[in-house]
């Protein structure tokens, strides 16, 4: 019984951490709920800017990322979560 409850708890935790909703804004690094706020959302301009430029902050932890822009795309590296490439 104990083993089953542990695995179900782990599964719930894993699904909540792998949720597609980021915890932080990729442009300014402030906490973000993923757009469930009304249209006067303070991160609306940030989302518009992220369409044109790479994220500067990790969406998972809010840390500043090392960003490299190339003629063919960009890459951003978080010290905790690895590399994003686009």
C-alpha angles and dihedrals in degrees: 000000000000092000093053094050091048093052092047090050090049090049092052092049092048092050092050093050093047091050112135092233110097119226096215136037111258092214106045102014095232120136112278131190094204099256105307090128125092122277091273086072110154090223096056092098089046092055090050091052092048089062089064104032138033122267114266097195130049110255091212101052108006095239120145110259132216104245127195120188119200131178090258099044141301143272129208125194127201115200089226106031105035133230132342114197129191 
